[in-house]
Amino acid sequence: MLLVADPDTTLVGALASALEREGVDVAGASDGAQGLIQAGALRPDVVLVSATLTVIGAVEFIKAVRVSRTVPVLLGVGDGHAEQAVQALAAGATACVARPYRVPELLPMVQAAFTGEAGARRVLVVGGVELDVHAYQVRVAGRAVHLPLREFELLHYLMRNTDRTVTREQIMRHVWNSADTTSTNTIAVHVKRLRARLGDVDDRLIQTVRGVGYRLVTPPTPV
């Protein structure tokens, strides 16, 4: 069972409907106090808590759960929650996920909890870039690089599709969770900032495919 502690009951209802079609039982709690009661009574396999949790905040909620349970706890974060994500991971959160929630991102994590694999670290590596999905950390040539949440999600999506071209529409849908195809300049700005933070000064890592989108490529192996 997945317990979702989130004040947005409409969002929880939509997520529950989608996950239940995939065979996942979902219980909801609208605030942190109710969530802790549910966590104790239902003993869920995994907990998803929103960074916007009320009554008892997300970080305190995670600390309270960690007193008695080793259950995987995912933190749902949006823009402006980077500091909260750091505090939640320090308090014992297993990983951060984008909010509004996306079933393709959540489902593998929830299924991993059911099979006992949730504690395994998932690190994507392309050339000298390492992205730790669970710890929300990025390293370039061994050096830690801080990325704002949206740039982290963008890099994660590009690395999951290494050596494949992804369209601007796909990026808007999977990273911004939006069907708006008119905000391509937003993507270009974030790609530019991401390249700068990664030291991709000549665009060899993240390539622009004119008229289509972007492609993150595996650097050639030195001879």
N, C-alpha and C positions, 0 to 999 in steps of 0.2 A: 504493500500500500504506500502511496505517496500522500503526505500531508502538505498542503499548501497554506501557509500563513500569509495573507495578503489582504489589505483593506478594500481592494477593488473587487467586489463580489462578481461583477460582470465579467471581468478578466478571468477570475478563477473558474467561473461557470463555463466559459468558452474553452479554457484549457482542459478542464475535467472532461468535457464532451469529446474533445479531440483525443485525449489519452485513453479514455475508456474504450474508444473504438480500436485502440491498439492493445486492449487487454489489461490496462493498468487501472486498478482501483484508486480513486482519488477522494480524499476528505479535505474539507476546507475550514479555515478559521479566519475571522475577520480582524483579529488583533492579537498582540503578543501574549496576553494573559490567557485568552481562549486557546491559543495555539499550544501553550505549555500544558494546559489541561488535556487537550487532545493528544499531545505527544505521549503523555503518561498513560492515558487510558487506551489508546489504539496501538501503541508501540509500532509506528510505521517503519517501513524498510528504508525510506529516505524522506527528508524534509526539505521543502523549498520555502524560503522565507524572503519576503520583499524588504528591500532597503528602506521602504516607506512605512514599515510596520509601526503601529501606534500602541499606546498604553504601556507596553514593554517594547522598547526598540529592538531592532534586529541584532545589534551586537550583544546586548544584554540577554536577549533570547538565546543566542547561540551559546553564550557562556553558561546559561542555566541548563541547557540541554546537555552540554558537555560534562556537567557534574556527574550525571548518571548513565549517559548513553554514548556509544561510539557510532551511532547511526550517521550516515552521510548527510551533511547539511549543505544545501546549495543556496547561494545568495543571489536574488534577482536584482540587478542594478541597471540604472539608466544614466543619462548624461548628468554630470554633477555629483555622482556617487563614488568617485575614485577613492577619496579618503576613507569613506565608509567601507569600501571593499577591502582596503588595506587592514583596517581595524578588525573587520569580520574574519579575514584569513588568519590574523594573529590570534583571534579568540577561538579558532578551531573550525572555521568553515572549510568545507572540502573543496569548493570551487565557486566561481562566480559565473552567472549566466545572464544574458541580455533580457531586460524587461522593457516592453512587452515580451512575453515568453514566446519562444518558437519551438514547436514540437520536434522538428528534425534535430535541433540542438539538445533538447531535454531528454528525448526518448532514449538515446544510447546511455546516458548517465543513469537514468532510472533503471534501465534493464541491467546495467552493470551492477547496481546495488543488489538486485535480486539474485545475481549469480556470484556475489561476493567479490567482485572485481573493482568496486568503487574506490578503494584506497590506492589503486595503481596510478602512478603518475603518467600523464600523457604529455609527451614532449615532441613537438614537430621540429624538424631540423632541415633547413635548406641552406647549403653553403655554410657560411659562418653565422647564420641567424638561427637562434633557438627560441622557440615559443613554448612555455610551460602553461598548458591550458588550465590546470588545476590551481597553480600558484599565481596565475595572472602575471607572469613575469616574462620579459624578453631580454635576451643577451645577444650582443653582436661581437663576434670574435672574443667571447668570454666576458665582455664588459656589459654590466647591467644597463639597460636603456628604459627609461620611464616613458610609457605611451599613455596618452589620454584614452579613456574607455573606447570611444568610437574608432580611433586609429588602431587600437588593439584588436577590435572586432574585424576591422577591415583587413589587417595583416593576417589574422586567423583564417578568414575566408579565402584570401589569396593563397595562403600556404596549403590549405586543404585542397586547393585546385592547382597545385604546382604544375607548371608546363602546359596548362590549359588556359585558353582565352575565356575570360568571363565578361559578359556584356555589362554595360552600365545598368541596364534594367535588372539583371540578376543581382548586381551589387546593391541596388536600392532595395530590392525585395529581401535579400538575406541579411544585409548589414543594418539598413535603416528600417526594415520591416514596413516598407512603403511601396505602393504601386505607382507612385508619382514618377513619371519618366521625364519631367521637365527640369529636375534639379541636378542635371549632370555637372554643373559648375561646382556644386557642393562636393561631389566625388573628386573632381580634379583638385580642389583645394586640399582635401584630406590626403590624397595621394602625394601631392607635393610636400606636405608636411611630413608624411610618413617616410618618404625618400630621404628627406633632410635628417631625420632622427636616426635612420639606419645607415647614413653615410653613403647612400646610393647616388653619388653626385653625377654619374654619367648615365643613369637610368638603365643600367645593365641588369639589375635585379628585378625591378618592376618596370616592365616595358609597356608602352602605350601602343595599342593596336588601333590605328586611326579609323574613326567611324564606327568602331565596335565596342572596345572596352580596354581591359588591361590583362596582362599575363605576368605572373611571377615565375621566373625561370631558374632552373638548377644551373649554377655556374659550371663551366667546363672544367674537367679534371686536368690539372697541370701535367704536361708530358714530362 
